[in-house]
Amino acid sequence: MNRSIHYWIGKKTLLGICLVYGLLAGLFFPPSVQAQTTNNEFWICTNATHAFLLNWGGYGISNNPLDGSSQSNFDLNLGNVPDNGIIHILPGKYSTLGGIKLRSGVHVLGSGMDVTTIQLLPGVADGTIMMINAGQGGISTTNNLVSGLTLDCNYTPDSGSKSYGGIILEGTRHVISGVRLLNPSRMSSASSEAWGLIIANWNLKSSVSNVIENCVVSNFNYGTLGNLSAIGFLGGNGISGASGVIRNNRIYGSVSNNPVIFGLLLTGDTVASGNYMNGVAVATRSEGAFTNIVFTNNIIKCCSVAVDYFKRRYLNITFGGNQIELTNSVFNTMPVAFDLGSEDWNTGGQNIKVTNNIVTYVGNSNDTPVFLYAIGLTNLTVLKNKFPQNFINYISNCSNIHIDSDSQPLDAPVLHSPM
């Protein structure tokens, strides 16, 4: 009997302790704060003066946001959002040293392009990329999202020999959406080129379902080394590149011997559609083997070479419904709409379709523009394309070619070069 009484008293005591703890929790941690600890969602603004994410103590909710009022506070908060966390960046301009590393699954949500602006501080380190992820250290991330903001690399003539870039996300299932990139630069040899908005795969067996959409890249700063890879997917070290969709983006440059702006970088299993490029040297370029590319309904103005693929083998590639305006060549050679091998005669490919494209030329009357330059292709189909009669086609070592009359200028026959 006594044991039972003691047991009951013990239970009542434990129950009382739990009730008291619950009441205290309700007093000191309001429901909104308690919810914040479980849903991994945070807000940051330019005029808060509260604690950092590392020791946030209840701050970071929508009506009591984190502190982004200084570069150090903003970088610390953004760089410490936990795995699968969501950070809302409220309207305003924020300063950063760049190199912000995003953990796996982190979503960075601005309040809108040109509404939320993140700007590099003057004089940051040469080679700085504004936003990267853990893949730079050899560990790939998944499901990162960056959207609704402007990234300003803030290169000015006073910046000197510095190269700055926008975003590189390594891994799989990443999205870059509604991001404007301003003032990237390549004024040094810190990297092979300046990088714009890039999703890459350097570690995984495959990288799928990636998206870059509704973005803008402009105001590229360049020197004698100047070249920019504006938007695209990358792979490397014998690993298949990132794949997915690149759609409805805009890229602005100016064609000259410098800078060389490569508009879209594509790898296998990728659709590029609805993009607008004006003043890029090369609208899309690749030096790697890949399969299954669909490049359709893009508008390309003031361009030297629309498509430049070489060195490797390409399988199942479709170019359709694009509008292309060529101008004087950035390479001081002939302007080309579809160049599949002029830089390397070891280039080859199979099942290539070029259909329903419209190509025009504005430039030096002494130039001889080329519609199609093809080396080593099998099963080449060229149908229902429109271009001026002064264009030529250059085709060598190709087999099973089907070119209709609409794709051959009447006053310039197809040229077959001997091997």
C-alpha positions in Angstrom: 0.0 0.0 0.0 2.8 2.4 1.0 4.6 1.7 -2.3 1.4 2.5 -4.2 1.0 5.8 -2.4 4.6 6.7 -3.0 4.2 5.8 -6.7 1.1 8.0 -7.0 2.7 10.9 -5.2 5.7 10.5 -7.6 3.5 10.6 -10.6 1.7 13.7 -9.3 5.0 15.4 -8.6 6.3 14.7 -12.1 3.0 15.8 -13.6 3.2 19.1 -11.7 6.8 19.7 -12.9 5.7 19.2 -16.5 2.7 21.6 -16.1 4.9 24.3 -14.5 7.5 23.9 -17.3 4.7 24.1 -19.9 3.4 27.3 -18.4 6.8 28.9 -18.2 7.4 27.9 -21.9 4.2 29.6 -22.8 5.1 32.8 -21.0 8.7 33.1 -22.2 8.4 31.5 -25.7 5.3 32.7 -27.5 3.7 30.4 -30.0 5.2 32.2 -33.0 8.7 31.8 -31.7 8.1 28.1 -30.9 6.9 27.6 -34.4 10.1 29.3 -35.7 12.3 26.6 -34.1 10.6 23.8 -35.9 9.9 25.2 -39.4 13.4 26.3 -40.3 12.1 29.5 -41.9 13.8 32.9 -41.3 13.5 36.6 -42.3 16.3 39.2 -42.6 16.1 42.9 -43.2 18.4 46.0 -43.4 17.3 47.8 -40.3 17.1 45.1 -37.5 19.5 45.2 -34.6 18.9 41.8 -33.2 20.9 38.6 -32.7 22.6 36.5 -35.2 21.2 33.2 -36.5 23.9 31.3 -34.5 22.4 32.6 -31.3 19.1 33.9 -32.5 17.2 33.6 -29.2 13.8 34.0 -30.9 14.6 36.5 -33.6 14.3 35.8 -37.2 10.5 35.6 -37.5 8.7 37.7 -40.0 7.7 40.4 -37.5 11.1 40.3 -35.7 13.7 39.7 -38.5 17.4 38.9 -38.3 20.0 41.6 -38.7 21.3 42.4 -42.2 22.3 46.0 -41.5 26.0 45.4 -41.9 28.1 43.2 -44.2 29.3 41.1 -41.3 25.9 40.5 -39.9 24.3 39.8 -43.3 27.1 37.3 -44.3 27.0 35.5 -40.9 23.2 35.1 -41.0 23.0 34.0 -44.6 25.9 31.6 -44.3 24.5 29.9 -41.3 21.0 29.1 -42.4 20.7 25.4 -41.5 20.1 22.5 -43.9 16.8 22.8 -45.7 16.2 26.2 -44.2 14.4 29.1 -45.9 15.7 32.7 -45.6 13.5 35.6 -46.8 15.5 38.7 -47.6 13.2 41.7 -47.2 13.5 44.7 -49.5 16.6 46.8 -49.5 20.3 46.8 -50.3 22.7 44.4 -48.5 26.5 44.4 -48.5 28.6 41.2 -48.7 32.2 40.0 -49.0 30.8 37.3 -51.3 31.7 33.6 -51.1 28.5 32.9 -49.2 28.2 29.1 -48.8 24.7 27.7 -48.9 24.0 24.4 -47.1 22.0 21.6 -48.8 18.4 22.4 -49.4 18.7 26.1 -48.4 16.2 28.5 -50.2 17.3 32.1 -50.5 14.2 34.1 -51.4 14.5 37.8 -52.2 11.5 40.2 -52.4 11.9 40.6 -56.1 14.5 41.5 -58.7 15.7 45.1 -58.1 13.7 45.1 -54.8 16.3 43.0 -52.9 19.9 43.8 -53.9 23.0 42.1 -52.6 26.1 44.1 -53.5 29.8 43.2 -53.2 31.8 45.6 -51.0 34.5 47.5 -53.0 37.9 45.9 -53.1 36.9 42.3 -52.1 39.3 39.5 -53.1 40.1 38.7 -56.7 38.2 35.7 -58.0 35.2 36.2 -55.6 32.0 34.4 -56.5 29.1 36.1 -54.7 27.1 32.9 -53.8 28.3 29.3 -53.9 27.6 26.1 -52.0 29.3 23.3 -50.3 30.2 21.7 -53.6 33.1 24.0 -53.8 34.7 22.0 -51.0 34.0 18.6 -52.6 30.6 17.9 -51.0 27.7 18.3 -53.3 24.4 19.9 -52.2 20.8 19.2 -53.3 17.7 21.4 -53.8 19.2 24.8 -53.4 17.0 27.7 -54.6 18.0 31.3 -55.2 15.3 33.6 -56.5 13.8 37.1 -56.6 16.8 39.3 -56.1 19.6 41.3 -57.8 23.3 40.4 -57.3 25.7 43.3 -58.0 29.3 42.4 -58.4 30.0 46.1 -58.1 33.0 46.3 -60.4 34.0 49.9 -61.1 37.1 51.4 -62.8 38.6 51.8 -59.3 38.4 48.0 -58.7 41.6 47.3 -60.6 42.6 43.9 -61.7 39.8 41.9 -60.2 37.5 39.2 -61.5 34.1 38.7 -59.9 31.2 36.3 -60.6 27.6 35.6 -59.5 26.4 32.2 -58.5 27.9 28.7 -58.8 25.7 25.9 -57.3 27.3 22.4 -57.4 25.2 19.2 -57.0 21.7 18.4 -58.2 18.1 19.7 -58.3 19.1 23.3 -58.0 17.1 26.3 -59.2 18.1 29.9 -60.0 15.1 31.9 -60.8 14.3 35.6 -61.2 17.9 36.7 -60.5 19.6 39.8 -62.1 23.4 39.7 -62.2 25.1 43.1 -62.6 28.7 44.1 -63.2 30.6 40.7 -63.3 34.2 41.2 -64.4 37.3 39.5 -65.7 40.2 41.7 -65.2 42.7 39.1 -64.0 43.6 35.4 -64.5 42.1 34.3 -61.2 39.9 31.9 -63.2 39.6 30.7 -66.8 36.7 33.1 -67.3 34.2 35.2 -65.4 31.2 33.1 -64.2 27.6 34.4 -64.3 24.8 32.1 -63.1 26.0 28.5 -63.1 24.8 25.1 -62.0 27.6 22.5 -62.1 28.2 18.8 -61.3 31.7 17.9 -60.3 31.1 15.0 -57.8 27.8 13.1 -58.4 27.0 10.3 -60.8 24.3 12.5 -62.2 22.8 15.9 -61.7 19.2 16.3 -62.8 16.1 18.6 -62.7 18.1 21.8 -62.5 16.5 25.0 -63.7 17.8 28.5 -64.6 14.9 30.7 -65.6 13.8 34.3 -65.9 17.2 35.7 -65.1 19.2 38.7 -66.5 22.9 39.1 -66.9 24.4 42.4 -68.0 27.1 45.1 -67.6 30.1 42.7 -68.0 33.4 44.5 -67.3 36.4 43.2 -69.2 40.1 43.8 -70.0 42.4 42.1 -72.5 41.6 38.7 -70.9 37.9 39.4 -70.9 35.5 36.5 -71.3 32.3 35.6 -69.5 30.2 32.4 -69.3 26.9 34.0 -68.6 24.3 31.3 -67.8 24.5 27.6 -67.9 25.3 24.1 -66.8 28.7 22.6 -66.3 30.4 19.2 -65.7 34.0 18.1 -65.4 36.6 15.5 -64.6 34.8 12.9 -66.7 31.5 13.3 -64.8 28.3 14.0 -66.6 27.3 17.7 -66.4 24.3 19.2 -64.8 21.1 18.8 -66.8 17.7 20.3 -66.8 16.0 23.4 -68.3 17.3 26.9 -69.2 14.4 29.1 -70.2 13.3 32.7 -70.6 16.6 34.4 -69.6 18.1 37.6 -71.0 21.8 38.3 -71.6 23.1 41.7 -72.8 26.6 42.4 -74.1 28.4 44.1 -77.0 30.1 42.3 -79.8 33.7 43.3 -80.4 37.1 41.5 -80.2 36.7 41.9 -76.5 34.7 40.8 -74.5 34.0 37.3 -75.6 30.6 36.5 -73.9 29.4 32.9 -74.1 25.6 33.1 -73.6 24.4 29.6 -72.7 26.6 26.7 -71.6 24.7 23.4 -72.2 25.4 19.8 -71.3 23.4 16.6 -72.0 19.7 16.1 -71.4 19.0 19.8 -71.5 16.3 22.1 -73.0 17.2 25.7 -73.7 14.1 27.7 -74.8 12.7 31.2 -74.9 16.0 32.9 -74.1 17.0 36.3 -75.4 20.6 37.3 -76.1 21.8 40.6 -77.5 25.5 41.4 -78.1 27.0 38.0 -77.1 29.9 36.7 -79.1 28.6 33.1 -79.0 25.1 32.3 -78.1 25.8 28.7 -77.0 29.1 26.9 -76.8 30.4 23.5 -75.7 33.7 21.7 -75.7 32.4 18.4 -74.1 30.5 15.4 -75.5 26.8 15.2 -74.7 23.5 13.9 -75.9 19.9 15.0 -76.1 19.9 18.8 -76.4 16.9 20.8 -77.5 17.7 24.4 -78.4 14.4 26.0 -79.6 12.6 29.3 -79.9 15.5 31.5 -78.7 16.1 35.0 -80.0 19.8 35.9 -80.7 20.7 39.4 -81.9 24.0 41.0 -82.7 25.9 37.7 -82.4 29.1 36.5 -84.1 28.5 32.7 -83.8 25.1 31.4 -82.7 26.1 27.8 -82.0 29.7 26.7 -81.4 30.2 23.0 -80.6 33.5 21.3 -81.2 36.1 18.8 -80.1 33.8 15.9 -79.1 30.9 13.9 -80.3 27.3 15.1 -80.1 24.2 12.9 -80.3 20.6 13.8 -80.7 20.7 17.5 -81.0 17.8 19.7 -82.2 18.0 23.4 -83.2 14.5 24.6 -84.1 12.5 27.8 -84.4 15.4 30.1 -83.4 15.7 33.7 -84.7 19.3 34.7 -85.2 20.9 38.0 -86.3 24.6 37.6 -87.1 27.0 40.5 -87.2 30.8 41.0 -87.8 32.7 38.2 -86.2 34.3 38.6 -82.8 37.0 36.1 -84.0 37.9 38.1 -87.1 36.7 35.2 -89.2 33.5 34.4 -90.8 30.2 34.8 -88.9 28.4 31.4 -88.5 24.9 30.5 -87.4 25.5 26.8 -86.7 29.1 25.8 -86.2 29.6 22.1 -85.5 33.3 21.6 -85.9 35.2 24.5 -87.5 37.6 24.8 -84.6 38.5 21.1 -84.5 38.1 18.6 -87.3 37.9 15.7 -84.8 34.4 16.9 -84.0 31.7 14.5 -84.8 28.0 13.9 -84.2 24.9 11.9 -85.0 21.2 12.7 -85.4 21.5 16.5 -85.7 18.4 18.4 -86.8 18.4 22.1 -87.8 14.8 23.1 -88.7 12.6 26.2 -89.0 15.3 28.7 -88.0 15.4 32.3 -89.4 18.9 33.8 -89.8 19.8 37.3 -91.0 23.1 39.2 -91.2 24.0 42.9 -90.4 27.6 43.7 -90.8 30.6 44.1 -93.1 29.6 43.5 -96.7 33.0 41.8 -97.3 32.1 39.0 -94.8 30.8 35.7 -96.1 28.4 34.5 -93.5 27.8 30.8 -93.0 24.5 29.2 -92.2 25.9 25.7 -91.4 29.5 24.6 -90.8 29.4 20.8 -90.3 32.3 18.3 -89.8 32.0 14.6 -89.3 28.2 14.3 -88.8 26.0 11.4 -89.5 22.2 11.7 -90.0 22.2 15.4 -90.5 18.7 17.0 -91.3 18.4 20.6 -92.4 14.8 21.6 -93.2 12.7 24.7 -93.7 15.3 27.3 -92.6 15.4 30.8 -94.0 18.5 32.9 -94.6 19.8 35.4 -97.2 21.2 34.2 -100.5 24.7 35.4 -99.8 25.1 32.7 -97.0 27.0 29.5 -97.7 27.0 26.1 -96.1 30.3 24.3 -95.5 29.9 20.5 -95.0 32.8 18.0 -94.8 33.0 14.3 -94.0 29.3 14.0 -93.3 27.0 11.1 -94.3 23.3 10.6 -94.7 22.6 14.3 -95.2 19.1 15.7 -95.9 19.1 19.4 -96.8 15.9 20.8 -98.4 15.9 23.5 -101.0 14.7 26.2 -98.5 18.0 25.7 -96.7 20.2 26.2 -99.7 20.7 29.7 -101.1 20.1 29.7 -104.8 23.2 31.6 -105.6 25.6 29.7 -103.3 25.8 25.9 -103.5 26.6 23.7 -100.6 30.4 23.4 -100.3 31.9 20.0 -99.8 35.5 20.1 -98.6 37.8 17.0 -99.3 39.3 15.3 -96.3 
